[in-house]
Every structure is written in C-alpha cells, then in structure tokens.
Amino acid sequence: MVESALDRRLTKVEGDMIDLGKCVVRLETLQEGAAEDYKNLSDKQDETLLGIAAMHKTMNGETKEPVTFK
C-alpha cells in the first residue's frame, strides 16, 4: 500500500490535536481552512463558468459586451 506524504508525517492524534511532526494543529483549524479553500475554489469556478458562457455568447454574435476575466 502506498502512503501519502501526510500519512508519513502524521505521527499522533490526541483529542482534537494533530502532530504533523513539525507542527501541532487543531482539527478545527484544518476544517475551517478546508471550508474556506473550498468556498474560494467554488467562487473561482463560478466566475470561470460565467466567463466561458459570456465568451460563447460573444462568439455566437448573441451579445456585443466585451468579455472580462477577473
């Protein structure tokens, strides 16, 4: 079985704390960070999809609005 880098570095879990070898972090902090990362990714994906849809409308002559990406 192949171990991931996290599996190799994870040395112990005590209560709500994880010891990654070099630092100890709270599980709650990891969960909050993951939720924030997911929200940011989701927002970027929405912007990209809207941009692609606008670009297709422009290419098909349905609109004359310029396409801008943030």
PDB file of N, CA, C, O and CB in Angstrom:
ATOM      1  N   MET A   1       0.846  -1.196   0.000  1.00  0.00           N
ATOM      2  CA  MET A   1       0.000   0.000   0.000  1.00  0.00           C
ATOM      3  C   MET A   1       0.886   1.253   0.000  1.00  0.00           C
ATOM      4  O   MET A   1       1.850   1.331   0.762  1.00  0.00           O
ATOM      5  CB  MET A   1      -0.960   0.002   1.235  1.00  0.00           C
ATOM      6  N   VAL A   2       0.569   2.205  -0.830  1.00  0.00           N
ATOM      7  CA  VAL A   2       1.352   3.431  -0.925  1.00  0.00           C
ATOM      8  C   VAL A   2       0.863   4.428   0.115  1.00  0.00           C
ATOM      9  O   VAL A   2      -0.338   4.657   0.255  1.00  0.00           O
ATOM     10  CB  VAL A   2       1.262   4.037  -2.344  1.00  0.00           C
ATOM     11  N   GLU A   3       1.808   5.018   0.844  1.00  0.00           N
ATOM     12  CA  GLU A   3       1.456   6.013   1.858  1.00  0.00           C
ATOM     13  C   GLU A   3       1.542   7.409   1.247  1.00  0.00           C
ATOM     14  O   GLU A   3       2.437   7.689   0.450  1.00  0.00           O
ATOM     15  CB  GLU A   3       2.390   5.897   3.099  1.00  0.00           C
ATOM     16  N   SER A   4       0.626   8.265   1.616  1.00  0.00           N
ATOM     17  CA  SER A   4       0.718   9.653   1.174  1.00  0.00           C
ATOM     18  C   SER A   4       1.712  10.384   2.065  1.00  0.00           C
ATOM     19  O   SER A   4       2.090   9.890   3.127  1.00  0.00           O
ATOM     20  CB  SER A   4      -0.676  10.350   1.205  1.00  0.00           C
ATOM     21  N   ALA A   5       2.129  11.559   1.624  1.00  0.00           N
ATOM     22  CA  ALA A   5       3.071  12.356   2.416  1.00  0.00           C
ATOM     23  C   ALA A   5       2.474  12.676   3.783  1.00  0.00           C
ATOM     24  O   ALA A   5       3.185  12.657   4.788  1.00  0.00           O
ATOM     25  CB  ALA A   5       3.443  13.662   1.673  1.00  0.00           C
ATOM     26  N   LEU A   6       1.176  12.969   3.831  1.00  0.00           N
ATOM     27  CA  LEU A   6       0.525  13.282   5.102  1.00  0.00           C
ATOM     28  C   LEU A   6       0.540  12.063   6.024  1.00  0.00           C
ATOM     29  O   LEU A   6       0.786  12.193   7.224  1.00  0.00           O
ATOM     30  CB  LEU A   6      -0.925  13.758   4.865  1.00  0.00           C
ATOM     31  N   ASP A   7       0.279  10.883   5.467  1.00  0.00           N
ATOM     32  CA  ASP A   7       0.300   9.663   6.278  1.00  0.00           C
ATOM     33  C   ASP A   7       1.673   9.469   6.910  1.00  0.00           C
ATOM     34  O   ASP A   7       1.768   9.095   8.079  1.00  0.00           O
ATOM     35  CB  ASP A   7      -0.073   8.433   5.422  1.00  0.00           C
ATOM     36  N   ARG A   8       2.725   9.717   6.161  1.00  0.00           N
ATOM     37  CA  ARG A   8       4.079   9.527   6.679  1.00  0.00           C
ATOM     38  C   ARG A   8       4.408  10.550   7.765  1.00  0.00           C
ATOM     39  O   ARG A   8       5.089  10.221   8.736  1.00  0.00           O
ATOM     40  CB  ARG A   8       5.098   9.623   5.542  1.00  0.00           C
ATOM     41  N   ARG A   9       3.934  11.785   7.610  1.00  0.00           N
ATOM     42  CA  ARG A   9       4.262  12.835   8.576  1.00  0.00           C
ATOM     43  C   ARG A   9       3.372  12.794   9.808  1.00  0.00           C
ATOM     44  O   ARG A   9       3.760  13.281  10.870  1.00  0.00           O
ATOM     45  CB  ARG A   9       4.154  14.191   7.921  1.00  0.00           C
ATOM     46  N   LEU A  10       2.188  12.220   9.679  1.00  0.00           N
ATOM     47  CA  LEU A  10       1.257  12.170  10.797  1.00  0.00           C
ATOM     48  C   LEU A  10       1.802  11.208  11.849  1.00  0.00           C
ATOM     49  O   LEU A  10       1.864   9.998  11.632  1.00  0.00           O
ATOM     50  CB  LEU A  10      -0.163  11.734  10.325  1.00  0.00           C
ATOM     51  N   THR A  11       2.190  11.760  12.973  1.00  0.00           N
ATOM     52  CA  THR A  11       2.817  10.918  13.987  1.00  0.00           C
ATOM     53  C   THR A  11       1.864  10.520  15.100  1.00  0.00           C
ATOM     54  O   THR A  11       1.965   9.412  15.626  1.00  0.00           O
ATOM     55  CB  THR A  11       4.000  11.625  14.575  1.00  0.00           C
ATOM     56  N   LYS A  12       0.947  11.390  15.469  1.00  0.00           N
ATOM     57  CA  LYS A  12      -0.006  11.005  16.511  1.00  0.00           C
ATOM     58  C   LYS A  12      -1.189  11.960  16.522  1.00  0.00           C
ATOM     59  O   LYS A  12      -1.085  13.107  16.088  1.00  0.00           O
ATOM     60  CB  LYS A  12       0.674  10.982  17.893  1.00  0.00           C
ATOM     61  N   VAL A  13      -2.295  11.475  17.017  1.00  0.00           N
ATOM     62  CA  VAL A  13      -3.506  12.281  17.177  1.00  0.00           C
ATOM     63  C   VAL A  13      -3.930  12.158  18.626  1.00  0.00           C
ATOM     64  O   VAL A  13      -4.108  11.054  19.139  1.00  0.00           O
ATOM     65  CB  VAL A  13      -4.657  11.822  16.200  1.00  0.00           C
ATOM     66  N   GLU A  14      -4.089  13.290  19.281  1.00  0.00           N
ATOM     67  CA  GLU A  14      -4.545  13.290  20.673  1.00  0.00           C
ATOM     68  C   GLU A  14      -5.721  14.250  20.795  1.00  0.00           C
ATOM     69  O   GLU A  14      -5.564  15.461  20.645  1.00  0.00           O
ATOM     70  CB  GLU A  14      -3.388  13.693  21.653  1.00  0.00           C
ATOM     71  N   GLY A  15      -6.886  13.706  21.066  1.00  0.00           N
ATOM     72  CA  GLY A  15      -8.075  14.548  21.183  1.00  0.00           C
ATOM     73  C   GLY A  15      -8.341  15.267  19.880  1.00  0.00           C
ATOM     74  O   GLY A  15      -8.511  14.641  18.834  1.00  0.00           O
ATOM     75  N   ASP A  16      -8.376  16.600  19.953  1.00  0.00           N
ATOM     76  CA  ASP A  16      -8.635  17.367  18.740  1.00  0.00           C
ATOM     77  C   ASP A  16      -7.347  17.974  18.178  1.00  0.00           C
ATOM     78  O   ASP A  16      -7.396  18.927  17.399  1.00  0.00           O
ATOM     79  CB  ASP A  16      -9.656  18.468  19.023  1.00  0.00           C
ATOM     80  N   MET A  17      -6.202  17.425  18.572  1.00  0.00           N
ATOM     81  CA  MET A  17      -4.914  17.942  18.101  1.00  0.00           C
ATOM     82  C   MET A  17      -4.242  16.920  17.186  1.00  0.00           C
ATOM     83  O   MET A  17      -4.347  15.715  17.415  1.00  0.00           O
ATOM     84  CB  MET A  17      -3.990  18.287  19.299  1.00  0.00           C
ATOM     85  N   ILE A  18      -3.561  17.394  16.166  1.00  0.00           N
ATOM     86  CA  ILE A  18      -2.784  16.517  15.290  1.00  0.00           C
ATOM     87  C   ILE A  18      -1.336  16.985  15.333  1.00  0.00           C
ATOM     88  O   ILE A  18      -1.060  18.178  15.200  1.00  0.00           O
ATOM     89  CB  ILE A  18      -3.342  16.525  13.817  1.00  0.00           C
ATOM     90  N   ASP A  19      -0.421  16.057  15.515  1.00  0.00           N
ATOM     91  CA  ASP A  19       1.002  16.357  15.475  1.00  0.00           C
ATOM     92  C   ASP A  19       1.519  15.931  14.105  1.00  0.00           C
ATOM     93  O   ASP A  19       1.575  14.738  13.805  1.00  0.00           O
ATOM     94  CB  ASP A  19       1.781  15.634  16.637  1.00  0.00           C
ATOM     95  N   LEU A  20       1.897  16.900  13.275  1.00  0.00           N
ATOM     96  CA  LEU A  20       2.393  16.602  11.933  1.00  0.00           C
ATOM     97  C   LEU A  20       3.907  16.482  11.908  1.00  0.00           C
ATOM     98  O   LEU A  20       4.519  16.514  10.841  1.00  0.00           O
ATOM     99  CB  LEU A  20       1.946  17.674  10.956  1.00  0.00           C
ATOM    100  N   GLY A  21       4.502  16.348  13.060  1.00  0.00           N
ATOM    101  CA  GLY A  21       5.950  16.220  13.122  1.00  0.00           C
ATOM    102  C   GLY A  21       6.619  17.563  13.337  1.00  0.00           C
ATOM    103  O   GLY A  21       7.402  17.730  14.272  1.00  0.00           O
ATOM    104  N   LYS A  22       6.311  18.531  12.466  1.00  0.00           N
ATOM    105  CA  LYS A  22       6.928  19.852  12.589  1.00  0.00           C
ATOM    106  C   LYS A  22       6.014  20.839  13.294  1.00  0.00           C
ATOM    107  O   LYS A  22       6.479  21.840  13.841  1.00  0.00           O
ATOM    108  CB  LYS A  22       7.300  20.388  11.218  1.00  0.00           C
ATOM    109  N   CYS A  23       4.721  20.565  13.285  1.00  0.00           N
ATOM    110  CA  CYS A  23       3.803  21.495  13.946  1.00  0.00           C
ATOM    111  C   CYS A  23       2.599  20.722  14.473  1.00  0.00           C
ATOM    112  O   CYS A  23       2.271  19.638  13.990  1.00  0.00           O
ATOM    113  CB  CYS A  23       3.349  22.623  12.971  1.00  0.00           C
ATOM    114  N   VAL A  24       1.969  21.296  15.452  1.00  0.00           N
ATOM    115  CA  VAL A  24       0.758  20.707  16.018  1.00  0.00           C
ATOM    116  C   VAL A  24      -0.386  21.652  15.676  1.00  0.00           C
ATOM    117  O   VAL A  24      -0.314  22.848  15.956  1.00  0.00           O
ATOM    118  CB  VAL A  24       0.883  20.480  17.583  1.00  0.00           C
ATOM    119  N   VAL A  25      -1.435  21.116  15.074  1.00  0.00           N
ATOM    120  CA  VAL A  25      -2.572  21.948  14.684  1.00  0.00           C
ATOM    121  C   VAL A  25      -3.860  21.343  15.210  1.00  0.00           C
ATOM    122  O   VAL A  25      -3.959  20.135  15.425  1.00  0.00           O
ATOM    123  CB  VAL A  25      -2.638  22.106  13.153  1.00  0.00           C
ATOM    124  N   ARG A  26      -4.828  22.192  15.408  1.00  0.00           N
ATOM    125  CA  ARG A  26      -6.141  21.731  15.846  1.00  0.00           C
ATOM    126  C   ARG A  26      -6.925  21.251  14.628  1.00  0.00           C
ATOM    127  O   ARG A  26      -6.840  21.841  13.551  1.00  0.00           O
ATOM    128  CB  ARG A  26      -6.913  22.861  16.597  1.00  0.00           C
ATOM    129  N   LEU A  27      -7.687  20.173  14.810  1.00  0.00           N
ATOM    130  CA  LEU A  27      -8.523  19.671  13.723  1.00  0.00           C
ATOM    131  C   LEU A  27      -9.498  20.746  13.255  1.00  0.00           C
ATOM    132  O   LEU A  27      -9.766  20.873  12.060  1.00  0.00           O
ATOM    133  CB  LEU A  27      -9.289  18.414  14.167  1.00  0.00           C
ATOM    134  N   GLU A  28     -10.023  21.516  14.197  1.00  0.00           N
ATOM    135  CA  GLU A  28     -10.978  22.580  13.868  1.00  0.00           C
ATOM    136  C   GLU A  28     -10.360  23.581  12.897  1.00  0.00           C
ATOM    137  O   GLU A  28     -11.026  24.048  11.973  1.00  0.00           O
ATOM    138  CB  GLU A  28     -11.445  23.302  15.146  1.00  0.00           C
ATOM    139  N   THR A  29      -9.084  23.911  13.108  1.00  0.00           N
ATOM    140  CA  THR A  29      -8.391  24.856  12.232  1.00  0.00           C
ATOM    141  C   THR A  29      -8.263  24.277  10.830  1.00  0.00           C
ATOM    142  O   THR A  29      -8.464  24.984   9.843  1.00  0.00           O
ATOM    143  CB  THR A  29      -6.999  25.207  12.798  1.00  0.00           C
ATOM    144  N   LEU A  30      -7.930  22.998  10.740  1.00  0.00           N
ATOM    145  CA  LEU A  30      -7.837  22.351   9.430  1.00  0.00           C
ATOM    146  C   LEU A  30      -9.180  22.355   8.719  1.00  0.00           C
ATOM    147  O   LEU A  30      -9.253  22.605   7.515  1.00  0.00           O
ATOM    148  CB  LEU A  30      -7.329  20.918   9.576  1.00  0.00           C
ATOM    149  N   GLN A  31     -10.253  22.075   9.473  1.00  0.00           N
ATOM    150  CA  GLN A  31     -11.585  22.044   8.875  1.00  0.00           C
ATOM    151  C   GLN A  31     -12.000  23.423   8.392  1.00  0.00           C
ATOM    152  O   GLN A  31     -12.578  23.550   7.313  1.00  0.00           O
ATOM    153  CB  GLN A  31     -12.607  21.510   9.874  1.00  0.00           C
ATOM    154  N   GLU A  32     -11.712  24.465   9.181  1.00  0.00           N
ATOM    155  CA  GLU A  32     -12.048  25.825   8.770  1.00  0.00           C
ATOM    156  C   GLU A  32     -11.275  26.203   7.516  1.00  0.00           C
ATOM    157  O   GLU A  32     -11.830  26.800   6.593  1.00  0.00           O
ATOM    158  CB  GLU A  32     -11.754  26.824   9.902  1.00  0.00           C
ATOM    159  N   GLY A  33      -9.994  25.854   7.484  1.00  0.00           N
ATOM    160  CA  GLY A  33      -9.175  26.156   6.314  1.00  0.00           C
ATOM    161  C   GLY A  33      -9.673  25.438   5.078  1.00  0.00           C
ATOM    162  O   GLY A  33      -9.706  26.018   3.993  1.00  0.00           O
ATOM    163  N   ALA A  34     -10.060  24.179   5.230  1.00  0.00           N
ATOM    164  CA  ALA A  34     -10.571  23.412   4.100  1.00  0.00           C
ATOM    165  C   ALA A  34     -11.883  24.009   3.594  1.00  0.00           C
ATOM    166  O   ALA A  34     -12.103  24.099   2.386  1.00  0.00           O
ATOM    167  CB  ALA A  34     -10.773  21.941   4.496  1.00  0.00           C
ATOM    168  N   ALA A  35     -12.753  24.417   4.521  1.00  0.00           N
ATOM    169  CA  ALA A  35     -14.026  25.017   4.124  1.00  0.00           C
ATOM    170  C   ALA A  35     -13.787  26.328   3.371  1.00  0.00           C
ATOM    171  O   ALA A  35     -14.457  26.597   2.374  1.00  0.00           O
ATOM    172  CB  ALA A  35     -14.919  25.263   5.362  1.00  0.00           C
ATOM    173  N   GLU A  36     -12.840  27.142   3.838  1.00  0.00           N
ATOM    174  CA  GLU A  36     -12.530  28.409   3.178  1.00  0.00           C
ATOM    175  C   GLU A  36     -11.924  28.164   1.797  1.00  0.00           C
ATOM    176  O   GLU A  36     -12.267  28.850   0.834  1.00  0.00           O
ATOM    177  CB  GLU A  36     -11.568  29.245   4.041  1.00  0.00           C
ATOM    178  N   ASP A  37     -11.013  27.176   1.702  1.00  0.00           N
ATOM    179  CA  ASP A  37     -10.415  26.832   0.413  1.00  0.00           C
ATOM    180  C   ASP A  37     -11.482  26.375  -0.573  1.00  0.00           C
ATOM    181  O   ASP A  37     -11.450  26.750  -1.746  1.00  0.00           O
ATOM    182  CB  ASP A  37      -9.353  25.738   0.587  1.00  0.00           C
ATOM    183  N   TYR A  38     -12.430  25.563  -0.099  1.00  0.00           N
ATOM    184  CA  TYR A  38     -13.494  25.067  -0.970  1.00  0.00           C
ATOM    185  C   TYR A  38     -14.367  26.221  -1.454  1.00  0.00           C
ATOM    186  O   TYR A  38     -14.747  26.270  -2.624  1.00  0.00           O
ATOM    187  CB  TYR A  38     -14.352  24.019  -0.234  1.00  0.00           C
ATOM    188  N   LYS A  39     -14.686  27.154  -0.546  1.00  0.00           N
ATOM    189  CA  LYS A  39     -15.513  28.300  -0.926  1.00  0.00           C
ATOM    190  C   LYS A  39     -14.794  29.135  -1.978  1.00  0.00           C
ATOM    191  O   LYS A  39     -15.404  29.553  -2.962  1.00  0.00           O
ATOM    192  CB  LYS A  39     -15.855  29.166   0.310  1.00  0.00           C
ATOM    193  N   ASN A  40     -13.488  29.384  -1.776  1.00  0.00           N
ATOM    194  CA  ASN A  40     -12.727  30.169  -2.740  1.00  0.00           C
ATOM    195  C   ASN A  40     -12.665  29.461  -4.088  1.00  0.00           C
ATOM    196  O   ASN A  40     -12.801  30.099  -5.132  1.00  0.00           O
ATOM    197  CB  ASN A  40     -11.314  30.436  -2.217  1.00  0.00           C
ATOM    198  N   LEU A  41     -12.462  28.154  -4.070  1.00  0.00           N
ATOM    199  CA  LEU A  41     -12.407  27.378  -5.298  1.00  0.00           C
ATOM    200  C   LEU A  41     -13.748  27.428  -6.005  1.00  0.00           C
ATOM    201  O   LEU A  41     -13.814  27.594  -7.223  1.00  0.00           O
ATOM    202  CB  LEU A  41     -12.007  25.930  -5.008  1.00  0.00           C
ATOM    203  N   SER A  42     -14.822  27.283  -5.227  1.00  0.00           N
ATOM    204  CA  SER A  42     -16.167  27.304  -5.788  1.00  0.00           C
ATOM    205  C   SER A  42     -16.457  28.663  -6.427  1.00  0.00           C
ATOM    206  O   SER A  42     -17.019  28.727  -7.520  1.00  0.00           O
ATOM    207  CB  SER A  42     -17.211  26.987  -4.698  1.00  0.00           C
ATOM    208  N   ASP A  43     -16.072  29.756  -5.747  1.00  0.00           N
ATOM    209  CA  ASP A  43     -16.278  31.095  -6.295  1.00  0.00           C
ATOM    210  C   ASP A  43     -15.514  31.276  -7.601  1.00  0.00           C
ATOM    211  O   ASP A  43     -16.053  31.819  -8.565  1.00  0.00           O
ATOM    212  CB  ASP A  43     -15.847  32.158  -5.282  1.00  0.00           C
ATOM    213  N   LYS A  44     -14.262  30.824  -7.636  1.00  0.00           N
ATOM    214  CA  LYS A  44     -13.443  30.939  -8.852  1.00  0.00           C
ATOM    215  C   LYS A  44     -14.055  30.125  -9.985  1.00  0.00           C
ATOM    216  O   LYS A  44     -14.072  30.569 -11.132  1.00  0.00           O
ATOM    217  CB  LYS A  44     -11.995  30.471  -8.584  1.00  0.00           C
ATOM    218  N   GLN A  45     -14.560  28.928  -9.665  1.00  0.00           N
ATOM    219  CA  GLN A  45     -15.165  28.075 -10.682  1.00  0.00           C
ATOM    220  C   GLN A  45     -16.401  28.760 -11.256  1.00  0.00           C
ATOM    221  O   GLN A  45     -16.615  28.740 -12.468  1.00  0.00           O
ATOM    222  CB  GLN A  45     -15.531  26.690 -10.095  1.00  0.00           C
ATOM    223  N   ASP A  46     -17.221  29.370 -10.387  1.00  0.00           N
ATOM    224  CA  ASP A  46     -18.405  30.081 -10.852  1.00  0.00           C
ATOM    225  C   ASP A  46     -18.020  31.218 -11.785  1.00  0.00           C
ATOM    226  O   ASP A  46     -18.640  31.395 -12.834  1.00  0.00           O
ATOM    227  CB  ASP A  46     -19.208  30.619  -9.666  1.00  0.00           C
ATOM    228  N   GLU A  47     -16.991  32.000 -11.412  1.00  0.00           N
ATOM    229  CA  GLU A  47     -16.533  33.105 -12.246  1.00  0.00           C
ATOM    230  C   GLU A  47     -16.059  32.604 -13.604  1.00  0.00           C
ATOM    231  O   GLU A  47     -16.347  33.210 -14.636  1.00  0.00           O
ATOM    232  CB  GLU A  47     -15.412  33.872 -11.546  1.00  0.00           C
ATOM    233  N   THR A  48     -15.335  31.501 -13.592  1.00  0.00           N
ATOM    234  CA  THR A  48     -14.808  30.939 -14.830  1.00  0.00           C
ATOM    235  C   THR A  48     -15.942  30.474 -15.733  1.00  0.00           C
ATOM    236  O   THR A  48     -15.934  30.746 -16.934  1.00  0.00           O
ATOM    237  CB  THR A  48     -13.857  29.776 -14.532  1.00  0.00           C
ATOM    238  N   LEU A  49     -16.914  29.776 -15.161  1.00  0.00           N
ATOM    239  CA  LEU A  49     -18.034  29.283 -15.967  1.00  0.00           C
ATOM    240  C   LEU A  49     -18.849  30.433 -16.551  1.00  0.00           C
ATOM    241  O   LEU A  49     -19.280  30.365 -17.702  1.00  0.00           O
ATOM    242  CB  LEU A  49     -18.938  28.378 -15.124  1.00  0.00           C
ATOM    243  N   LEU A  50     -19.061  31.481 -15.769  1.00  0.00           N
ATOM    244  CA  LEU A  50     -19.783  32.646 -16.275  1.00  0.00           C
ATOM    245  C   LEU A  50     -19.002  33.314 -17.395  1.00  0.00           C
ATOM    246  O   LEU A  50     -19.578  33.763 -18.386  1.00  0.00           O
ATOM    247  CB  LEU A  50     -20.051  33.649 -15.145  1.00  0.00           C
ATOM    248  N   GLY A  51     -17.679  33.377 -17.228  1.00  0.00           N
ATOM    249  CA  GLY A  51     -16.820  33.967 -18.259  1.00  0.00           C
ATOM    250  C   GLY A  51     -16.865  33.170 -19.547  1.00  0.00           C
ATOM    251  O   GLY A  51     -16.924  33.743 -20.635  1.00  0.00           O
ATOM    252  N   ILE A  52     -16.838  31.858 -19.431  1.00  0.00           N
ATOM    253  CA  ILE A  52     -16.897  30.997 -20.622  1.00  0.00           C
ATOM    254  C   ILE A  52     -18.240  31.153 -21.322  1.00  0.00           C
ATOM    255  O   ILE A  52     -18.299  31.224 -22.549  1.00  0.00           O
ATOM    256  CB  ILE A  52     -16.664  29.515 -20.240  1.00  0.00           C
ATOM    257  N   ALA A  53     -19.319  31.206 -20.544  1.00  0.00           N
ATOM    258  CA  ALA A  53     -20.648  31.388 -21.124  1.00  0.00           C
ATOM    259  C   ALA A  53     -20.727  32.732 -21.861  1.00  0.00           C
ATOM    260  O   ALA A  53     -21.278  32.804 -22.959  1.00  0.00           O
ATOM    261  CB  ALA A  53     -21.737  31.308 -20.023  1.00  0.00           C
ATOM    262  N   ALA A  54     -20.183  33.786 -21.265  1.00  0.00           N
ATOM    263  CA  ALA A  54     -20.194  35.106 -21.903  1.00  0.00           C
ATOM    264  C   ALA A  54     -19.364  35.093 -23.179  1.00  0.00           C
ATOM    265  O   ALA A  54     -19.745  35.705 -24.177  1.00  0.00           O
ATOM    266  CB  ALA A  54     -19.662  36.181 -20.937  1.00  0.00           C
ATOM    267  N   MET A  55     -18.230  34.395 -23.151  1.00  0.00           N
ATOM    268  CA  MET A  55     -17.369  34.319 -24.327  1.00  0.00           C
ATOM    269  C   MET A  55     -18.101  33.610 -25.470  1.00  0.00           C
ATOM    270  O   MET A  55     -18.007  34.034 -26.622  1.00  0.00           O
ATOM    271  CB  MET A  55     -16.050  33.585 -23.988  1.00  0.00           C
ATOM    272  N   HIS A  56     -18.825  32.539 -25.160  1.00  0.00           N
ATOM    273  CA  HIS A  56     -19.572  31.820 -26.195  1.00  0.00           C
ATOM    274  C   HIS A  56     -20.662  32.696 -26.788  1.00  0.00           C
ATOM    275  O   HIS A  56     -20.888  32.675 -27.998  1.00  0.00           O
ATOM    276  CB  HIS A  56     -20.185  30.539 -25.623  1.00  0.00           C
ATOM    277  N   LYS A  57     -21.341  33.470 -25.940  1.00  0.00           N
ATOM    278  CA  LYS A  57     -22.377  34.368 -26.451  1.00  0.00           C
ATOM    279  C   LYS A  57     -21.772  35.403 -27.388  1.00  0.00           C
ATOM    280  O   LYS A  57     -22.354  35.723 -28.424  1.00  0.00           O
ATOM    281  CB  LYS A  57     -23.111  35.065 -25.291  1.00  0.00           C
ATOM    282  N   THR A  58     -20.604  35.925 -27.027  1.00  0.00           N
ATOM    283  CA  THR A  58     -19.922  36.917 -27.860  1.00  0.00           C
ATOM    284  C   THR A  58     -19.512  36.287 -29.187  1.00  0.00           C
ATOM    285  O   THR A  58     -19.699  36.885 -30.246  1.00  0.00           O
ATOM    286  CB  THR A  58     -18.684  37.492 -27.128  1.00  0.00           C
ATOM    287  N   MET A  59     -18.955  35.087 -29.129  1.00  0.00           N
ATOM    288  CA  MET A  59     -18.502  34.404 -30.344  1.00  0.00           C
ATOM    289  C   MET A  59     -19.671  34.074 -31.260  1.00  0.00           C
ATOM    290  O   MET A  59     -19.516  34.084 -32.481  1.00  0.00           O
ATOM    291  CB  MET A  59     -17.744  33.126 -29.986  1.00  0.00           C
ATOM    292  N   ASN A  60     -20.828  33.784 -30.697  1.00  0.00           N
ATOM    293  CA  ASN A  60     -22.005  33.433 -31.491  1.00  0.00           C
ATOM    294  C   ASN A  60     -22.794  34.664 -31.941  1.00  0.00           C
ATOM    295  O   ASN A  60     -23.827  34.534 -32.598  1.00  0.00           O
ATOM    296  CB  ASN A  60     -22.908  32.512 -30.692  1.00  0.00           C
ATOM    297  N   GLY A  61     -22.309  35.859 -31.587  1.00  0.00           N
ATOM    298  CA  GLY A  61     -22.973  37.083 -32.004  1.00  0.00           C
ATOM    299  C   GLY A  61     -24.223  37.404 -31.212  1.00  0.00           C
ATOM    300  O   GLY A  61     -25.004  38.264 -31.619  1.00  0.00           O
ATOM    301  N   GLU A  62     -24.430  36.728 -30.080  1.00  0.00           N
ATOM    302  CA  GLU A  62     -25.623  36.968 -29.277  1.00  0.00           C
ATOM    303  C   GLU A  62     -25.503  38.248 -28.453  1.00  0.00           C
ATOM    304  O   GLU A  62     -26.516  38.818 -28.047  1.00  0.00           O
ATOM    305  CB  GLU A  62     -25.882  35.784 -28.359  1.00  0.00           C
ATOM    306  N   THR A  63     -24.297  38.696 -28.206  1.00  0.00           N
ATOM    307  CA  THR A  63     -24.095  39.910 -27.412  1.00  0.00           C
ATOM    308  C   THR A  63     -22.851  40.621 -27.913  1.00  0.00           C
ATOM    309  O   THR A  63     -21.959  40.002 -28.493  1.00  0.00           O
ATOM    310  CB  THR A  63     -23.968  39.581 -25.894  1.00  0.00           C
ATOM    311  N   LYS A  64     -22.802  41.906 -27.689  1.00  0.00           N
ATOM    312  CA  LYS A  64     -21.630  42.693 -28.091  1.00  0.00           C
ATOM    313  C   LYS A  64     -20.806  43.112 -26.873  1.00  0.00           C
ATOM    314  O   LYS A  64     -19.818  43.834 -27.007  1.00  0.00           O
ATOM    315  CB  LYS A  64     -22.067  43.937 -28.886  1.00  0.00           C
ATOM    316  N   GLU A  65     -21.219  42.653 -25.673  1.00  0.00           N
ATOM    317  CA  GLU A  65     -20.496  43.024 -24.456  1.00  0.00           C
ATOM    318  C   GLU A  65     -19.104  42.391 -24.459  1.00  0.00           C
ATOM    319  O   GLU A  65     -18.947  41.220 -24.807  1.00  0.00           O
ATOM    320  CB  GLU A  65     -21.287  42.588 -23.195  1.00  0.00           C
ATOM    321  N   PRO A  66     -18.104  43.168 -24.071  1.00  0.00           N
ATOM    322  CA  PRO A  66     -16.761  42.577 -24.001  1.00  0.00           C
ATOM    323  C   PRO A  66     -16.668  41.569 -22.864  1.00  0.00           C
ATOM    324  O   PRO A  66     -17.311  41.734 -21.827  1.00  0.00           O
ATOM    325  CB  PRO A  66     -15.698  43.674 -23.819  1.00  0.00           C
ATOM    326  N   VAL A  67     -15.883  40.544 -23.054  1.00  0.00           N
ATOM    327  CA  VAL A  67     -15.690  39.525 -22.031  1.00  0.00           C
ATOM    328  C   VAL A  67     -14.498  39.918 -21.177  1.00  0.00           C
ATOM    329  O   VAL A  67     -13.404  40.152 -21.689  1.00  0.00           O
ATOM    330  CB  VAL A  67     -15.483  38.118 -22.665  1.00  0.00           C
ATOM    331  N   THR A  68     -14.719  39.989 -19.862  1.00  0.00           N
ATOM    332  CA  THR A  68     -13.615  40.317 -18.958  1.00  0.00           C
ATOM    333  C   THR A  68     -13.493  39.223 -17.926  1.00  0.00           C
ATOM    334  O   THR A  68     -14.491  38.703 -17.428  1.00  0.00           O
ATOM    335  CB  THR A  68     -13.827  41.695 -18.275  1.00  0.00           C
ATOM    336  N   PHE A  69     -12.259  38.879 -17.611  1.00  0.00           N
ATOM    337  CA  PHE A  69     -11.988  37.900 -16.567  1.00  0.00           C
ATOM    338  C   PHE A  69     -11.322  38.602 -15.414  1.00  0.00           C
ATOM    339  O   PHE A  69     -10.487  39.483 -15.614  1.00  0.00           O
ATOM    340  CB  PHE A  69     -11.109  36.742 -17.089  1.00  0.00           C
ATOM    341  N   LYS A  70     -11.689  38.215 -14.197  1.00  0.00           N
ATOM    342  CA  LYS A  70     -11.108  38.835 -13.004  1.00  0.00           C
ATOM    343  C   LYS A  70      -9.805  38.168 -12.663  1.00  0.00           C
ATOM    344  O   LYS A  70      -9.155  38.545 -11.688  1.00  0.00           O
ATOM    345  CB  LYS A  70     -12.069  38.757 -11.813  1.00  0.00           C
TER     346      LYS A  70
END
